[in-house]
Amino acid sequence: MLPVWQTGIIREITQVTPNTRRFLIEIPGVENFEFQPGQFVTLDLPISEQRSKRWRSYSIASAPNGTNMLELVIVYMPGGAGTNFLFHSLNVGDKLTLRGPMGTLTLPKTLDKDLYFICTGTGIAPFHSMLQYIFAHNIPHQKIFMIFGTRKREDLLYPDELKALEEKMPGFTYIPVLSREDWDGRKGYVHAVYEELCAGLPPAIFMLCGWNKMVDEGVERLKAMGYHKNDIIAELYG
Ligand SMILES: Cc1cc2nc3c(=O)[nH]c(=O)nc-3n(C[C@H](O)[C@H](O)[C@H](O)COP(=O)(O)OP(=O)(O)OC[C@H]3O[C@@H](n4cnc5c(N)ncnc54)[C@H](O)[C@@H]3O)c2cc1C
């Protein structure tokens, strides 16, 4: 059964990169908004007469923390009806209609294999939630890699937090990859990174999230390397 529609109140809007904002949303109807890291909510935005044309889904970027506050990270799509509304008509204090949690991109029951989070842009959101959760609950795990691709340094999401987490969480490696800027970090695309790291086919789970092109290509490449489809979990943004 689908969750019921609820009212959310925008509590904070922060510009985090030139085209991405973080929205903090309170859901006053519940004390504790329960969800599993990796799940999403669907917003019903006043952008069409037709209900189904008003719905836009967003991964919850925060981890479940016993409160009724959620964090979303949303990239502006030029010409996109939903993000145009979210970026240009919505202010702190405004109300939103939303439902959730939904979605099956969640952590495996046990983290007994290495875990690769592969994402671009706001596709980092569900993995940010999972990492916060694993760290906060001290969940036993093998190696965890976050391979995050974007164009330029200014587009990096949560860079300081993820760098700091590398120091605090044993076995965690953060690999930002830039496609359009020279820097002293990794350049190019996310795919070459896991292909190198996993050339010897170590047992691993791969989770991919973002726009179709990157995710579809990643799934195909992982299968071509010899990984089984059961070890590849993907969520498409569109
Ligand atoms: C489960 C789920 C979770 C999502 N989580 C997030 C999230 O956390 N953050 C976030 O920013 N977005 C997320 N999205 C995408 C989001 O739901 C919207 O599709 C997005 O915000 C565009 O909405 P819009 O109304 O502005 O654009 P629309 O008017 O819907 O038009 C945009 C259309 O173009 C396509 N499109 C737009 N940009 C690209 C691109 N760069 N590459 C390929 N196709 C593109 C989309 O498929 C979409 O159909 C998620 C989508 C799903 C299904």
The ligand as an ORCA input file, in Angstrom:
! r2SCAN-3c Opt
* xyz 0 1
  C      13.346      7.550     -7.307
  C      13.828      8.906     -7.780
  C      14.606      9.682     -6.933
  C      15.065     10.925     -7.369
  N      15.846     11.644     -6.525
  C      16.343     12.835     -6.933
  C      17.185     13.595     -6.056
  O      17.479     13.213     -4.923
  N      17.654     14.793     -6.519
  C      17.345     15.268     -7.780
  O      17.822     16.350     -8.131
  N      16.545     14.554     -8.622
  C      16.024     13.367     -8.224
  N      15.189     12.669     -9.047
  C      14.746     13.302    -10.328
  C      13.476     14.132    -10.056
  O      12.398     13.285     -9.692
  C      13.020     14.931    -11.298
  O      12.954     14.080    -12.424
  C      13.963     16.075    -11.607
  O      14.025     16.981    -10.491
  C      13.498     16.843    -12.869
  O      12.212     17.326    -12.624
  P      11.635     18.571    -13.416
  O      10.186     18.614    -13.190
  O      12.442     19.796    -13.121
  O      11.942     18.208    -14.907
  P      10.855     17.645    -15.939
  O       9.912     18.727    -16.349
  O      10.293     16.382    -15.386
  O      11.790     17.316    -17.172
  C      13.005     16.755    -16.990
  C      13.027     15.452    -17.789
  O      14.265     15.382    -18.422
  C      14.992     14.269    -17.973
  N      16.296     14.806    -17.515
  C      16.481     15.953    -16.896
  N      17.773     16.144    -16.641
  C      18.436     15.083    -17.105
  C      19.799     14.708    -17.127
  N      20.781     15.468    -16.592
  N      20.114     13.550    -17.693
  C      19.148     12.779    -18.208
  N      17.828     13.088    -18.217
  C      17.491     14.218    -17.665
  C      14.243     13.600    -16.857
  O      14.113     12.228    -17.169
  C      12.869     14.250    -16.887
  O      11.931     13.408    -17.459
  C      14.731     11.405     -8.656
  C      13.929     10.629     -9.501
  C      13.484      9.396     -9.072
  C      12.636      8.573     -9.998
*
